[in-house]
């Protein structure tokens, strides 16, 4: 009898220690990625352009998210509506295109306008309409074509194999890499993905802190959520497509994993992250939280992160963020566009917006990542090579 008790006790202990399975495919009604993605996409379709002067980068990001959602769900009607929104940019709304000649007047912000090329390149991938390819490559190629107004620093960057648009702002780690990665996918030309990898590694080498996170700027030593979010999604995007034999891949993957470990540590009990990642008393910021969620979801699905340790982080983040979407399809608690400041209190007091494209976009990316059907054989092969 005593032996039986011991055996049963051991079985219970073993069962309790068995790794918990966390499902990233099954969610309750109202939380499914299909429902959420459609709600956000339809909200975008009925939203006006964010600016009456030029298509800006937050709109690009949410447009891209909606377009990928249309693809992954095979929603032809949504895709047609997204094309209808773009078609006037070839004609009567051509003035809204970021104009290369205008770049000399927006010193320091070239990256924010160049990223527009991501949208036509994604349209080309889905439609094979060459108009989109030509327009998208125009921006991707110009990013590595030294302009006539280039200063000494721009020339130095170009000599190093980097884009003259380099500025070592953490936002760029998504803005530059997503454009060049899309150009690679649209053309098959390795030059584009190699550009993106070299640029990413240069930024990581200069900007990543020992704990894996990133200061908003050298003179703003604060771990601002959305700034770090751009880095997280930038590394995630390039890892999706960078070949296993790329010399940059191991270093980028190591930087990504280091960042994810620290983000896991700072995740709040409710599944979100704060406006400043390492401050427990600060308000939840949803755009950065959604970007981190996307990075975790994709990392788990592609095998870059141990599912037993990180799947729960990803699921918890998604479940915590969906309730922040109101009845109109607008995400709440999104930090406004924010320049760097040395004072910590500045970040505590930043205004919050509802429905800002900075937040709508990464929630769509999360929905797409949850719906993605990853090739598990390729995933394991890549993981072994890493």
WOVENJO-V277976 format. One record per pair of residues at least 12 apart in sequence whose C-alpha atoms are under 7 Angstrom apart, sorted by sequence separation. I is the first residue (numbers start at 0). J is the second residue. D is the distance in whole Angstrom. If there is no record, write none. Layout:
I_J_D ; I_J_D
//
This chain:
66_78_6 ; 119_131_5 ; 120_132_6 ; 179_191_5 ; 180_192_5 ; 265_277_6 ; 271_283_6 ; 272_284_7 ; 119_132_6 ; 179_192_6 ; 213_227_6 ; 295_309_7 ; 335_349_7 ; 66_81_7 ; 97_112_6 ; 119_134_6 ; 120_135_5 ; 180_195_7 ; 212_227_7 ; 334_349_7 ; 335_350_6 ; 119_135_5 ; 179_195_6 ; 272_288_5 ; 334_350_6 ; 335_351_6 ; 234_251_7 ; 271_288_6 ; 296_313_5 ; 334_351_5 ; 335_352_6 ; 116_134_7 ; 117_135_6 ; 145_163_6 ; 295_313_5 ; 333_351_5 ; 334_352_6 ; 116_135_4 ; 143_162_5 ; 176_195_5 ; 332_351_5 ; 333_352_5 ; 116_136_7 ; 142_162_6 ; 143_163_7 ; 175_195_7 ; 332_352_6 ; 333_353_6 ; 234_255_6 ; 292_313_6 ; 331_352_6 ; 332_353_6 ; 116_138_5 ; 142_164_7 ; 331_353_4 ; 333_355_7 ; 116_139_7 ; 330_353_6 ; 331_354_6 ; 292_316_6 ; 329_353_6 ; 330_354_5 ; 40_65_5 ; 113_138_6 ; 292_317_7 ; 329_354_4 ; 333_358_6 ; 172_199_6 ; 330_358_6 ; 330_359_6 ; 36_68_7 ; 167_202_6 ; 285_320_7 ; 44_80_7 ; 44_81_7 ; 161_198_6 ; 139_178_6 ; 139_179_6 ; 54_95_6 ; 53_95_4 ; 54_96_6 ; 52_95_6 ; 53_96_6 ; 54_97_7 ; 139_182_7 ; 211_254_7 ; 53_97_6 ; 103_148_7 ; 270_315_5 ; 271_316_6 ; 136_182_7 ; 211_257_5 ; 212_258_6 ; 270_316_4 ; 200_247_7 ; 211_258_4 ; 285_332_6 ; 286_333_6 ; 271_319_6 ; 284_332_6 ; 285_333_5 ; 192_241_7 ; 224_273_7 ; 263_312_7 ; 270_319_6 ; 284_333_6 ; 211_261_7 ; 224_274_5 ; 269_319_6 ; 284_334_6 ; 196_247_6 ; 200_251_6 ; 210_261_7 ; 223_274_6 ; 224_275_6 ; 223_275_5 ; 224_276_6 ; 222_275_5 ; 223_276_6 ; 110_164_6 ; 221_275_7 ; 222_276_6 ; 56_111_6 ; 63_118_6 ; 109_164_6 ; 222_277_7 ; 56_112_7 ; 59_115_6 ; 170_226_6 ; 173_229_5 ; 177_233_7 ; 55_112_6 ; 169_226_6 ; 172_229_6 ; 173_230_6 ; 176_233_6 ; 180_237_7 ; 56_114_7 ; 172_230_5 ; 232_290_6 ; 56_115_7 ; 59_118_7 ; 170_229_5 ; 173_232_6 ; 177_236_7 ; 228_287_5 ; 231_290_7 ; 235_294_6 ; 114_174_6 ; 117_177_7 ; 121_181_7 ; 169_229_7 ; 170_230_7 ; 173_233_4 ; 231_291_6 ; 110_171_7 ; 114_175_7 ; 117_178_5 ; 120_181_6 ; 124_185_6 ; 169_230_6 ; 172_233_5 ; 176_237_7 ; 225_286_6 ; 116_178_6 ; 120_182_7 ; 225_287_4 ; 228_290_5 ; 232_294_6 ; 111_174_7 ; 224_287_5 ; 228_291_6 ; 231_294_6 ; 110_174_6 ; 114_178_6 ; 117_181_6 ; 110_175_7 ; 120_185_6 ; 281_347_7 ; 286_357_6 ; 290_361_5 ; 293_364_6 ; 297_368_6 ; 286_358_4 ; 289_361_5 ; 293_365_5 ; 296_368_6 ; 301_373_7 ; 285_358_7 ; 289_362_6 ; 292_365_7 ; 296_369_7 ; 300_373_7 ; 286_361_7 ; 293_368_7 ; 302_378_6 ; 301_378_5 ; 302_379_7 ; 303_382_7 ; 302_382_6 ; 219_339_6 ; 219_340_5 ; 220_341_7 ; 219_341_4 ; 216_339_7 ; 218_341_6 ; 215_339_6 ; 249_385_6 ; 243_381_6 ; 243_384_6 ; 243_385_7 ; 42_328_6 ; 20_307_7 ; 19_307_7 ; 30_318_7 ; 18_307_6 ; 21_310_6 ; 39_328_6 ; 21_311_6 ; 38_328_6 ; 23_314_6 ; 30_321_6 ; 61_356_6 ; 64_360_6 ; 71_367_7 ; 58_356_6 ; 61_359_6 ; 65_363_7 ; 57_356_5 ; 61_360_4 ; 64_363_5 ; 68_367_6 ; 57_357_5 ; 60_360_5 ; 64_364_5 ; 67_367_7 ; 39_359_7 ; 39_363_7 ; 36_363_6 ; 36_366_6 ; 35_366_7 ; 33_366_7 ; 32_366_4 ; 32_369_7 ; 32_370_7 ; 24_369_7 ; 23_369_7
//
